């Protein structure tokens, strides 16, 4: 599997450990079998985006949480507190509003190049 799949799998396992959840607990959140979580964490299956969406909403995390390699990238906790709060608020909005915010951020970032 690709490096991004390895990163997602590692972050899934790390989050599960931080929250002190079993694979079965996480499977119940997603509505899948425990074996499916095992396959995700062992990189035997690619984690679908719908799973990442459910997990990010359930735990109040940005979807990008799963895409960031904690060894080389800025993590959510490294963000300024004001930005962390803004991301948490945005995570509670409907998907269309989240997309508008993401588009705005991408636009502002492109102006900064």
N, C-alpha and C positions, 0 to 999 in steps of 0.2 A: 504494500500500500504506500501511498505518498506520504511525504513529510507532514502535510497538513492533517492527514488522517491520524498519524502518530501523535501529533500535538493534541488533537481533539480527544483521542482515546486517553491520553495521559491526564488531560484536564478533567475529563469525566471521572476518572478513578480518583484523582486528587480531591475533587469536589465531594465525591461520595465519602471519602475518608474524613474530610473536614467536617462534614455534617453528621458523621458517625452513622451512616446508613449502610445497610447490607445491599447486595445486588438485588435481592428480592424487594426491598423497600423501594429502590429506584425503579425497578420494573413496574411496581404498582403505580408509581407516579405517571409513568409513560403508557401504562396499559399493555405491556408486553411481558413475555416470559423472562424469568431470571436468567435463563440460558442466553437470551438475546443480549442482555447487559454484559454477560461474560464475553460473548463474541465481540461486542463493541470495544471493550477494554483490552482485549487481546488482538485487536485489529484484524479479526477474521471477517468482520462485516463493516461496511461503511455506515456511519451514523447518519440517518436521514435528517435533513434540515428541520422537518417537523418536530423531531425529537429535541433538537437544540432549542427550538422555539418554546416548546413546552417547559423544558428545564430552565431556560432563562427566565421565563415568566414565573415559574413556581418558586425559584430561589431569588427572584428580584435582581437578576444579573443581566448585563447587556449580552446579547448573543455573541459579541466579539470575545467574551470571556473564554469561550471554548477554542477560539482561533489563535490565541496569543500564547507563544512559547514563553513560559515564565522565566526561563533561563536567559533569554535574549531580548525580550520586549518589555515595555511598560505594562504593568498589570493595573487592574481596576483600582487597587489600593494605592497605587503610585500617583493616581490622578489627584489634582487639587480637590479639596473637600467640596467646593461649590460645584465642580463638574460632576463629582460622584453623585451629589444630590440631584442634579439635573438629569443624569442618566437614570436614576431610580424613579424619578417622576415620569420621565419619558416611557419607561418600561410599563407603566400602568395605563398608558394611553392606548386607544385603538390602533391597530396596525397601520391604517392609512395615515394617521397623525405621526406615528413613529417614522414612517417612510418620508413624510414631509420634513421632519427634523433631520433625518439622515441626508436627504437631498440638500438641505440648507448647509449642513456641515461640510459636505463634499464641495459645494459651490464656494464656500468661504475658504476652504483649504486650497482649492484650485487658484484662487486669487492671491494666495500667499506664496506661490511658487516663483 
